[in-house]
Amino acid sequence: MGRSNFARHCVCFLSFVTWVLGGVVLGTMMWVLATTPTVKSFFTGSLIFTYIVLCVGSLLFINGILGWIGSYKRGTCLMKFYLVLSVLTISAEVGGIVALNVLRMKMTDVLSTAWSEVNQITKNVVQEHFECCGFLGPQEFADTTDPIDDSCYYTVMSDEDASVVQMRTLNRMGCKEKLVDWFYSNKVIWIASLGGLLLLQVTVVLFAVCVINQIKRARRSNSSSYNEIHYHTRL
């Protein structure tokens, strides 16, 4: 009984964590779509990065809520459906990583696709943090009528006539190089994060298998007890 409750509580807790992660991913992408002009292109099939993130977030969200409710209600059907969907999610994630290696997609290609689909608020935050302007540089604003955001500028101090004057200067470096350098310098962190997510999902799957087996054994035991009681009653 103790092992049964432990496995069930683990599935319930880890599924809740998965559900929260999925909700955060979905909420973030919904906010990005609602605050960017690319929302008009959502049904054109061109927003590859957005579709992938939404699919991953949706799978995590659905998996989490199925495992959460199934483990709490001890429903075999929900747990089986959750188990199948979890295995498919893990397979899709591993397949996506393998596909990136097979297609030899570079980090710059992934970042370029993501940059073109995120909203301007996210771009401004990146530009201000990394002190850059645009993905390739400020020249990409030459063919647009959009004003250059203040995050593309940095302030320098100059001494003239014993007075300090603040001057705004445009960053000439694009965010491409700085983002690539940041990802490669912090690859241990984000690779460990992806590995932790996969480990979380695999752990939940193993606990879910234990819960399903325990529910089956409990039902068989109850059925056997009922048959014995019914048999003795007839005698």
Residue frames as qw, qx, qy, qz and C-alpha x, y, z in Angstrom:
[[0.000, 0.885, 0.465, 0.000, 0.00, 0.00, 0.00],
 [0.319, -0.783, 0.089, 0.527, 2.85, 2.35, 0.84],
 [0.378, -0.151, 0.595, 0.693, 4.58, 1.77, -2.50],
 [0.210, 0.603, 0.697, 0.327, 1.29, 2.22, -4.32],
 [0.096, -0.939, -0.283, 0.171, 0.62, 5.58, -2.69],
 [0.398, -0.602, 0.297, 0.625, 4.22, 6.70, -3.23],
 [0.352, 0.108, 0.670, 0.644, 4.12, 5.96, -6.98],
 [0.095, 0.755, 0.614, 0.207, 0.70, 7.56, -7.35],
 [0.217, -0.905, -0.128, 0.342, 1.76, 10.70, -5.49],
 [0.419, -0.385, 0.446, 0.690, 4.94, 10.93, -7.58],
 [0.274, 0.390, 0.689, 0.545, 2.93, 10.71, -10.82],
 [0.055, -0.878, -0.476, 0.007, 0.50, 13.30, -9.51],
 [0.317, -0.807, 0.064, 0.495, 3.25, 15.75, -8.50],
 [0.386, -0.245, 0.563, 0.689, 5.45, 15.29, -11.58],
 [0.231, 0.549, 0.694, 0.403, 2.43, 15.52, -13.86],
 [0.105, -0.924, -0.308, 0.199, 1.47, 18.76, -12.16],
 [0.349, -0.618, 0.313, 0.631, 4.98, 20.10, -12.81],
 [0.345, 0.119, 0.710, 0.603, 4.69, 19.03, -16.47],
 [0.102, 0.773, 0.611, 0.136, 1.29, 20.71, -16.72],
 [0.198, -0.884, -0.067, 0.417, 2.70, 23.96, -15.32],
 [0.371, -0.366, 0.516, 0.680, 5.62, 23.87, -17.77],
 [0.267, 0.394, 0.742, 0.473, 3.26, 23.29, -20.67],
 [0.015, -0.884, -0.461, 0.074, 1.02, 26.12, -19.49],
 [0.286, -0.744, 0.153, 0.584, 4.00, 28.50, -19.27],
 [0.336, -0.098, 0.654, 0.670, 5.15, 27.60, -22.79],
 [0.152, 0.603, 0.714, 0.322, 1.64, 27.96, -24.24],
 [0.131, -0.898, -0.320, 0.272, 0.99, 31.21, -22.37],
 [0.326, -0.572, 0.306, 0.687, 4.27, 32.70, -23.55],
 [0.260, 0.095, 0.709, 0.648, 3.64, 31.80, -27.19],
 [0.055, 0.758, 0.641, 0.112, 0.06, 33.11, -27.02],
 [0.201, -0.855, -0.088, 0.470, 1.42, 36.39, -25.68],
 [0.323, -0.332, 0.521, 0.717, 4.02, 36.51, -28.48],
 [0.204, 0.387, 0.761, 0.479, 1.36, 35.84, -31.14],
 [0.045, -0.847, -0.524, 0.076, -0.97, 38.45, -29.67],
 [0.196, -0.884, 0.049, 0.421, 1.71, 41.15, -29.70],
 [0.316, -0.358, 0.604, 0.638, 3.34, 40.58, -33.07],
 [0.533, 0.468, -0.185, -0.680, 2.20, 41.18, -36.66],
 [0.176, 0.263, -0.913, -0.256, 3.20, 37.60, -37.58],
 [0.426, 0.190, 0.766, -0.443, -0.10, 36.41, -36.11],
 [0.611, 0.531, -0.042, -0.585, -1.59, 37.16, -39.53],
 [0.484, 0.480, -0.695, -0.228, 0.70, 34.49, -40.99],
 [0.486, -0.288, 0.752, -0.340, -0.25, 31.84, -38.45],
 [0.794, 0.266, 0.491, -0.240, -2.42, 29.87, -40.89],
 [0.538, 0.736, -0.327, -0.248, -0.02, 30.20, -43.83],
 [0.988, -0.036, 0.011, 0.147, 2.28, 27.42, -42.61],
 [0.524, 0.670, -0.254, 0.461, 5.36, 29.63, -42.48],
 [0.315, -0.743, 0.390, -0.444, 5.85, 30.03, -38.72],
 [0.773, 0.110, -0.619, 0.082, 7.91, 26.88, -38.14],
 [0.237, 0.204, -0.659, 0.684, 9.37, 27.91, -34.79],
 [0.464, -0.167, 0.247, -0.834, 5.96, 28.96, -33.47],
 [0.847, -0.025, -0.334, -0.412, 4.31, 25.70, -34.54],
 [0.652, 0.140, -0.688, 0.286, 7.02, 23.57, -32.92],
 [0.037, 0.174, -0.585, 0.791, 6.89, 25.46, -29.62],
 [0.618, -0.112, 0.071, -0.775, 3.09, 25.37, -29.57],
 [0.839, 0.027, -0.501, -0.212, 3.07, 21.61, -30.26],
 [0.483, 0.132, -0.710, 0.496, 5.59, 20.93, -27.50],
 [0.187, -0.153, 0.429, -0.870, 3.68, 23.16, -25.07],
 [0.733, -0.080, -0.152, -0.659, 0.36, 21.53, -25.95],
 [0.778, 0.042, -0.627, 0.012, 1.73, 18.01, -25.50],
 [0.285, 0.122, -0.669, 0.675, 3.24, 18.91, -22.13],
 [0.387, -0.136, 0.231, -0.882, 0.01, 20.61, -21.04],
 [0.816, -0.051, -0.290, -0.497, -2.25, 17.72, -22.09],
 [0.675, 0.103, -0.694, 0.226, 0.13, 15.09, -20.71],
 [0.089, 0.192, -0.594, 0.776, 0.36, 16.87, -17.40],
 [0.547, -0.116, 0.184, -0.808, -3.38, 17.24, -16.89],
 [0.839, 0.020, -0.449, -0.306, -4.07, 13.64, -17.96],
 [0.581, 0.109, -0.704, 0.394, -1.45, 12.23, -15.58],
 [0.101, -0.208, 0.465, -0.855, -2.58, 14.55, -12.79],
 [0.692, -0.088, 0.048, -0.715, -6.27, 13.62, -13.03],
 [0.823, 0.107, -0.529, -0.174, -5.61, 9.96, -13.88],
 [0.446, 0.150, -0.734, 0.489, -3.35, 9.39, -10.88],
 [0.246, -0.146, 0.439, -0.851, -5.69, 11.24, -8.54],
 [0.759, 0.031, 0.029, -0.650, -8.83, 9.43, -9.72],
 [0.440, -0.243, 0.864, 0.028, -6.98, 6.14, -10.25],
 [0.752, 0.505, 0.152, -0.397, -8.44, 5.80, -13.72],
 [0.696, -0.131, 0.603, 0.368, -6.81, 3.11, -15.83],
 [0.558, 0.669, 0.413, 0.265, -8.04, 4.52, -19.16],
 [0.043, 0.995, -0.080, 0.036, -6.69, 7.99, -18.45],
 [0.513, -0.660, 0.502, 0.223, -3.38, 6.59, -17.26],
 [0.725, 0.149, 0.579, 0.343, -3.02, 4.42, -20.36],
 [0.412, 0.844, 0.252, 0.235, -3.82, 7.34, -22.64],
 [0.213, -0.945, 0.243, 0.052, -1.37, 9.45, -20.66],
 [0.688, -0.373, 0.546, 0.299, 1.29, 6.75, -20.99],
 [0.666, 0.438, 0.480, 0.366, 0.87, 6.50, -24.77],
 [0.211, 0.952, 0.107, 0.196, 0.91, 10.27, -25.21],
 [0.434, -0.820, 0.338, 0.160, 3.99, 10.59, -22.99],
 [0.726, -0.107, 0.553, 0.394, 5.89, 8.02, -25.04],
 [0.512, 0.686, 0.380, 0.351, 4.90, 9.84, -28.24],
 [0.066, -0.996, 0.051, -0.039, 6.04, 13.16, -26.76],
 [0.571, -0.611, 0.468, 0.286, 9.42, 11.77, -25.73],
 [0.704, 0.205, 0.551, 0.398, 9.82, 10.15, -29.17],
 [0.343, 0.873, 0.249, 0.240, 8.98, 13.45, -30.89],
 [0.250, -0.938, 0.225, 0.084, 11.49, 15.37, -28.77],
 [0.640, -0.373, 0.573, 0.351, 14.26, 12.85, -29.37],
 [0.630, 0.465, 0.524, 0.337, 13.34, 12.69, -33.06],
 [0.169, 0.979, 0.086, 0.073, 13.52, 16.48, -33.31],
 [0.389, -0.786, 0.422, 0.228, 17.01, 16.52, -31.81],
 [0.672, -0.046, 0.642, 0.366, 18.14, 13.76, -34.18],
 [0.504, 0.730, 0.411, 0.208, 16.56, 15.58, -37.14],
 [0.031, -0.984, 0.140, 0.105, 18.50, 18.75, -36.30],
 [0.482, -0.554, 0.604, 0.310, 21.73, 16.77, -36.32],
 [0.650, 0.261, 0.652, 0.290, 20.86, 14.91, -39.52],
 [0.371, 0.859, 0.301, 0.183, 19.85, 18.09, -41.34],
 [0.606, -0.027, -0.081, 0.791, 22.95, 19.79, -39.91],
 [0.059, -0.889, -0.275, -0.360, 21.02, 22.85, -38.94],
 [0.430, 0.214, -0.370, 0.795, 23.25, 25.46, -37.37],
 [0.219, -0.543, -0.569, 0.577, 22.42, 27.46, -34.28],
 [0.006, 0.264, -0.126, -0.956, 22.31, 30.60, -36.42],
 [0.262, -0.209, -0.707, -0.623, 19.51, 29.12, -38.55],
 [0.352, -0.532, -0.759, 0.133, 17.43, 28.29, -35.49],
 [0.218, -0.505, -0.306, 0.777, 18.02, 31.71, -33.94],
 [0.046, 0.078, -0.379, -0.921, 17.25, 33.48, -37.22],
 [0.313, -0.388, -0.761, -0.415, 13.91, 31.67, -37.49],
 [0.365, -0.584, -0.627, 0.364, 13.06, 32.41, -33.87],
 [0.187, -0.336, -0.072, 0.920, 14.06, 36.09, -34.22],
 [0.140, -0.096, -0.501, -0.849, 11.78, 36.60, -37.20],
 [0.429, -0.441, -0.717, -0.328, 8.77, 35.19, -35.32],
 [0.370, -0.456, -0.585, 0.558, 9.07, 36.66, -31.81],
 [0.009, 0.929, 0.357, 0.093, 7.47, 39.97, -30.88],
 [0.324, 0.732, -0.166, 0.576, 9.23, 43.31, -30.74],
 [0.542, -0.764, 0.193, -0.292, 9.13, 43.38, -26.94],
 [0.933, -0.232, 0.183, 0.206, 11.30, 40.26, -26.77],
 [0.682, 0.489, 0.029, 0.542, 13.66, 41.70, -29.36],
 [0.047, -0.862, 0.137, -0.486, 13.97, 44.92, -27.36],
 [0.753, -0.617, 0.215, -0.078, 14.84, 42.97, -24.21],
 [0.907, 0.044, 0.169, 0.383, 17.53, 41.03, -26.07],
 [0.457, 0.693, 0.013, 0.558, 18.92, 44.18, -27.69],
 [0.285, -0.858, 0.182, -0.386, 19.13, 45.98, -24.37],
 [0.849, -0.476, 0.228, 0.030, 20.67, 43.04, -22.52],
 [0.843, 0.036, 0.282, 0.456, 23.29, 42.15, -25.13],
 [0.078, -0.762, 0.147, 0.626, 23.82, 45.75, -26.32],
 [0.308, 0.029, 0.743, 0.594, 23.10, 44.98, -29.96],
 [0.415, 0.457, 0.090, -0.782, 20.68, 46.15, -32.64],
 [0.764, 0.387, -0.253, -0.451, 18.68, 43.92, -34.95],
 [0.964, -0.105, 0.240, 0.045, 19.66, 40.38, -35.78],
 [0.786, 0.303, 0.128, 0.523, 22.27, 41.28, -38.37],
 [0.360, -0.139, -0.065, 0.920, 22.69, 44.92, -37.41],
 [0.185, 0.594, 0.326, -0.712, 20.88, 48.27, -37.73],
 [0.099, 0.252, -0.582, -0.767, 21.05, 48.05, -41.52],
 [0.011, -0.318, -0.932, -0.174, 18.02, 45.76, -41.49],
 [0.074, 0.688, 0.517, -0.504, 15.90, 48.76, -40.49],
 [0.080, -0.319, 0.351, 0.877, 16.86, 50.57, -43.71],
 [0.164, -0.155, -0.749, -0.623, 14.05, 49.00, -45.78],
 [0.261, -0.592, -0.760, 0.060, 11.36, 49.52, -43.14],
 [0.085, -0.674, -0.084, -0.729, 9.48, 52.51, -41.85],
 [0.715, -0.602, -0.352, 0.053, 9.54, 51.21, -38.28],
 [0.066, -0.891, 0.332, -0.304, 11.45, 53.44, -35.86],
 [0.605, 0.222, -0.671, 0.366, 14.55, 52.06, -34.21],
 [0.653, -0.677, -0.334, -0.069, 13.81, 51.28, -30.59],
 [0.193, -0.886, 0.337, -0.253, 15.71, 52.95, -27.75],
 [0.873, -0.358, 0.325, 0.064, 17.18, 49.56, -26.83],
 [0.814, 0.439, 0.082, 0.372, 19.40, 49.84, -29.92],
 [0.194, 0.822, -0.213, 0.492, 21.17, 52.83, -28.41],
 [0.719, -0.382, -0.364, 0.452, 23.67, 53.11, -25.62],
 [0.120, -0.986, -0.037, -0.108, 24.69, 56.18, -23.66],
 [0.725, 0.120, -0.192, 0.650, 28.23, 57.50, -23.56],
 [0.321, -0.889, -0.156, 0.285, 29.62, 60.25, -21.38],
 [0.601, 0.445, 0.045, 0.662, 31.79, 62.99, -22.84],
 [0.387, -0.673, -0.217, 0.592, 33.54, 65.81, -21.01],
 [0.360, 0.543, 0.284, 0.703, 33.27, 69.17, -22.72],
 [0.045, -0.616, 0.086, -0.782, 33.98, 72.50, -21.03],
 [0.000, 0.178, -0.753, 0.633, 34.11, 70.88, -17.61],
 [0.667, 0.039, 0.265, -0.695, 30.53, 69.63, -18.03],
 [0.310, -0.034, 0.946, 0.087, 29.35, 66.07, -18.50],
 [0.562, 0.302, -0.197, -0.744, 27.22, 65.52, -21.59],
 [0.622, 0.060, 0.774, -0.099, 25.27, 62.33, -22.28],
 [0.369, 0.437, -0.505, -0.647, 25.29, 61.18, -25.88],
 [0.833, 0.139, 0.471, -0.254, 23.19, 58.41, -27.41],
 [0.121, 0.517, -0.731, -0.429, 25.05, 56.19, -29.84],
 [0.887, 0.175, -0.087, -0.419, 23.59, 53.49, -32.08],
 [0.655, -0.325, 0.676, 0.090, 24.87, 49.95, -31.57],
 [0.447, 0.567, -0.504, -0.474, 26.40, 48.79, -34.84],
 [0.037, 0.215, -0.976, -0.018, 26.70, 45.12, -33.91],
 [0.684, -0.161, -0.419, -0.575, 23.85, 42.73, -34.58],
 [0.669, -0.411, 0.445, -0.430, 22.49, 40.29, -32.02],
 [0.922, 0.234, -0.279, -0.135, 23.35, 37.23, -34.10],
 [0.542, 0.420, -0.613, 0.392, 26.95, 36.85, -32.96],
 [0.194, -0.401, 0.574, -0.687, 26.20, 37.67, -29.33],
 [0.840, -0.114, 0.142, -0.511, 23.28, 35.22, -29.15],
 [0.887, 0.259, -0.382, 0.028, 25.34, 32.43, -30.71],
 [0.317, 0.448, -0.634, 0.546, 28.22, 33.13, -28.32],
 [0.473, -0.346, 0.433, -0.685, 25.82, 33.14, -25.37],
 [0.936, -0.005, -0.034, -0.351, 24.26, 29.81, -26.34],
 [0.798, 0.314, -0.465, 0.219, 27.63, 28.16, -26.87],
 [0.135, 0.450, -0.597, 0.650, 29.09, 29.57, -23.65],
 [0.507, -0.172, 0.517, -0.668, 26.00, 28.41, -21.70],
 [0.652, 0.120, -0.622, -0.418, 25.41, 25.15, -23.58],
 [0.248, 0.019, -0.903, 0.350, 25.91, 23.15, -20.39],
 [0.277, 0.148, 0.504, -0.805, 22.93, 24.95, -18.81],
 [0.648, 0.257, -0.061, -0.715, 20.41, 24.57, -21.63],
 [0.564, 0.195, -0.782, -0.182, 21.54, 21.06, -22.54],
 [0.100, -0.021, -0.865, 0.491, 21.15, 20.10, -18.87],
 [0.442, 0.190, 0.307, -0.821, 17.70, 21.72, -18.89],
 [0.690, 0.239, -0.422, -0.537, 16.61, 19.70, -21.94],
 [0.449, 0.139, -0.875, 0.114, 18.07, 16.56, -20.41],
 [0.124, 0.043, 0.706, -0.696, 16.26, 17.29, -17.15],
 [0.613, 0.191, 0.020, -0.766, 12.97, 17.67, -19.03],
 [0.684, 0.204, -0.641, -0.281, 13.47, 14.33, -20.78],
 [0.262, 0.098, -0.872, 0.402, 14.47, 12.71, -17.48],
 [0.368, 0.067, 0.454, -0.809, 11.34, 14.12, -15.85],
 [0.723, 0.201, -0.218, -0.624, 9.14, 12.66, -18.58],
 [0.593, 0.194, -0.781, -0.023, 10.85, 9.26, -18.50],
 [0.032, 0.076, -0.791, 0.606, 10.55, 9.15, -14.69],
 [0.548, 0.116, 0.261, -0.786, 6.83, 9.93, -14.87],
 [0.725, 0.218, -0.498, -0.423, 6.36, 7.20, -17.49],
 [0.411, 0.149, -0.868, 0.237, 8.04, 4.62, -15.24],
 [0.179, 0.055, 0.660, -0.728, 5.93, 5.65, -12.25],
 [0.630, 0.174, -0.064, -0.754, 2.82, 5.62, -14.45],
 [0.628, 0.154, -0.737, -0.196, 3.52, 2.02, -15.46],
 [0.184, 0.017, -0.847, 0.499, 3.79, 1.09, -11.77],
 [0.377, 0.123, 0.371, -0.840, 0.51, 2.87, -10.98],
 [0.684, 0.173, -0.372, -0.604, -1.32, 1.12, -13.83],
 [0.535, 0.096, -0.838, 0.054, -0.07, -2.29, -12.69],
 [0.018, -0.034, -0.732, 0.680, -1.05, -1.53, -9.10],
 [0.531, 0.133, 0.106, -0.830, -4.54, -0.44, -10.13],
 [0.692, 0.145, -0.592, -0.386, -4.97, -3.66, -12.13],
 [0.387, 0.048, -0.867, 0.312, -3.81, -5.79, -9.22],
 [0.201, 0.063, 0.541, -0.814, -6.11, -3.94, -6.83],
 [0.650, 0.143, -0.128, -0.735, -9.10, -4.48, -9.12],
 [0.643, 0.116, -0.744, -0.143, -8.28, -8.17, -9.55],
 [0.184, 0.022, -0.810, 0.557, -7.98, -8.52, -5.79],
 [0.401, 0.110, 0.328, -0.848, -11.32, -6.80, -5.25],
 [0.697, 0.156, -0.408, -0.569, -12.92, -8.93, -7.94],
 [0.512, 0.083, -0.847, 0.114, -11.57, -12.13, -6.34],
 [0.036, 0.039, 0.691, -0.721, -12.78, -11.04, -2.91],
 [0.555, 0.133, 0.042, -0.820, -16.22, -10.26, -4.33],
 [0.686, 0.133, -0.623, -0.351, -16.44, -13.67, -6.02],
 [0.340, 0.039, -0.867, 0.364, -15.44, -15.44, -2.82],
 [0.243, 0.093, 0.504, -0.824, -18.01, -13.52, -0.78],
 [0.650, 0.166, -0.207, -0.712, -20.68, -14.22, -3.38],
 [0.591, 0.123, -0.789, -0.113, -19.76, -17.93, -3.43],
 [0.166, -0.046, -0.825, 0.539, -19.92, -18.31, 0.37],
 [0.405, 0.109, 0.245, -0.874, -23.21, -16.38, 0.46],
 [0.696, 0.120, -0.449, -0.547, -24.78, -18.81, -1.99],
 [0.492, 0.039, -0.855, 0.162, -23.59, -21.74, 0.12]]
